[in-house]
Amino acid sequence: MFSTGIKFKNFITSKKPQESQIKKNLDLLLKLPNDVINSLDKSYKYSFDQKKIYLKYKNFINHRVIGMGGSLLGTQAIYNFLKHKIKKNFFFIDNLKPINKSYKKTKFLNLIVSKSGNNIETILNSNFYINKDDKNIFITEKKNNYLFNLANQLKAEIIHHNNYIGGRYSVLSEVGMLPAELMGLNSKKFKQLNNLIKNKIFLKSLISNVASTLHYIKNKKLNSVIINYDKNSESLFKWYQQLIAESLGKKSKGLLPIISSMPKDNHSVMQLYLDGPKNNFFSFFFVNEKPSTKVFGNKINSEFGYLKNKNFNEILYSQKKATENIFEKKKIPFRSFEVYKRSEKIMGELFIFFILETILLGKALNINPYDQPSVELIKTETKRILI
């Protein structure tokens, strides 16, 4: 579908009456000025110089990324998915938890990320984790906010976080691409929008995918379950989870994204998926790795002889295909992603597909996919209780 690196099997449904309108919405989305879409394009101008940043901090081995939600999840997805290419260490501080004292003995380059600069958890973790010998880069709006003022106090590097790109949509802006450069990755290779919008198969698949999802929503299938067979992609789907839930969960509408880790969940929730309430639709995700460790014959008895000389990846793929076959027999709706190569290009294609999908679903559901008004209620109430 996307390229030679990804095989995509779309949902099977004949009822897609909204495809023509979705195509019109997509055409407008790509034609009209849109800051989020602009950040996916190769022409997007960063508020930092890639070469200068890399050269200035290239000797740092240990990095901490401090942030919450979209300020951090995209970067974590990149690091875990492409870890085989990265020779630096990255640690992610994404919740309120006691400080690990062993960190005190190590010199870090800290990346503190918050668009508003006033996120409570990021403020607290910055105070917990930043040591006097560390170097710090703050990615925040250049205006009077807590983290901007702290950065000035520490004489730290400040990178402007464009206020018109929300955190969950910011992965291909400064928020995700500056850390990617520090990882030694090529940020330009993530920017695949130009290629994808010229790909008729991609556009047709995207439109069909959105139409199918709207059909399931109309029929009260409101749980979007990720059947994930790749441990290194868990962070990608945590990013996706926020993207879908925060963008579409408004006006009593939306989807609940659920991440299911395989094959472990075959032995817990799969029974419910197969024979429980029919309020789910599914996305299978598999990365076809190079041949992995083999099961040697002398360790397997004859009863399980079919496992002899099979590698773990081969067995995992068989489990995935078997599950898809059973889903087909039971007429349980699913789509399937098979990745054949881990690269910046493939990662960029996945980010862009999910971002376009989310925005188009928002437009079709007549909701604003870019805001998150109710989240502010919790922040206000927390402050009221603490004062």
Summary of the structure (lengths in Angstrom):
residues: 387
radius of gyration: 22.0
end to end distance: 53.4
largest distance: 70.4
contacts: 1201
relative contact order: 0.16
helix: 50%
strand: 15%
